[in-house]
């Protein structure tokens, strides 16, 4: 792919959140809606953003793509997803531990074959783009070639992904186990190969505490100490049986999170998926270490894991982003995931407004990934990843949108009823990486 990134100019209705916040109540003050706006990109970054009236002269020498009836949003960010589980999405009938053994491990064995990994990686990246996801934090498999396959697929679009090889040296099929030494050596080589190359970023990725020995977690901690700007990505407190298992395996630690914390795996670039059943000490540790949570409502419902207390993240001042968690999550669409997130809060007597939901899927998720200086809204200088949404992709959506009271109501209807059919175009680094007219090619 050419390294030359052409300038672009987009005109339309823009909606974003201008700044990170510490409380949900502050989000409406940061909402920016421009009914007729212009965004100009240069070298993949946002060069100018404002009203069409103020900026049209700047676009005089550019071909302007105009979306008068659509809604343009920052690219959606997925803070937890498994690319090798793409083909087993919607697998029936188990809770977490049984589901891993019945479906996940047999599927992941296939990724020893690089050609197979390439095939699924290409499909996976196209699904992200088709659903308006422009950045994701991704689990690969234990095989280093699975990481190569994913980053190679992302590079074709200049796409920003964070990913890493799974570390797993026990309680799994032998064909999927590494060792503390090989996990360290393979991960270090992958960090040197991919981290910071283009838009690729690396994540040290123990699957979860039960599948790593103390020796392997110590090696993971050593890697993090040697490469402090890489990420840590793992699972935490998803299922009650899982939590009990961790306590039996690591009786010397105070709680599940303390296992990771003890080995130096918490911090500002550490993301823990699920966190449905945290103890008070764990909430405090997440806050104190500036660690983040990936909230995965679809998979929490699908596997019967429980209801995540999103409101508590504001109370405890813990960073949180939204995750689809495919393949336990049942859709690549972050719109669908926000639908599930709303219902999870309703079941707990709480509300999730449209603007708060947008925050968790864009700028809030960027903050959870320590990328809020680069991604998440239309501020000048940020990377130009954004999506064009057709609010009237179906007849019933058109009927509902014609009765929307304001932009917040229109956004809420999109989130409750939307899916990949609503993504008209996805732009990566200012360039159109997906157009709905091409959807049947994938």
Secondary structure, DSSP 4 states (H G I P E B T S, - for coil): --S----EEEEEEEEEE-S--SSGGGHHHHEEEEEEEEEEEETTEEEEEEEHHHHGGGGTTSPEEEEEEEEEEEPEEEEEEEGGGGGGTT--S--HHHHIIIIIHHHHGGGGSHHHHHHHHHHHHHHHHHTTEEEEEEE--SSHHHHHHHHHHHHTTT-EEEEEPEE--SSS-GGG---HHHHHHHHHHHHHHHTTSTT-EEEEEES-GGGS-HHHHHHHHHHHHH-TTSEEEEEES--HHHHHHHHHH-TTSSSHHHHHHHTT--STTEEEEE-TT--HHHHHHHHHHT-EEEE-HHHHHHTT-----HHHHHHHT-EEEE---TTTSS-S-HHHHHHHHHHHHHTTT----HHHHHHHHTHHHHHHTT-TTTSSS--TTSB--EEEE-TTSSHHHHHHHTT--SHHHHHHHHHHH--GGGEEEEEETTEEEEEGGGGGG-
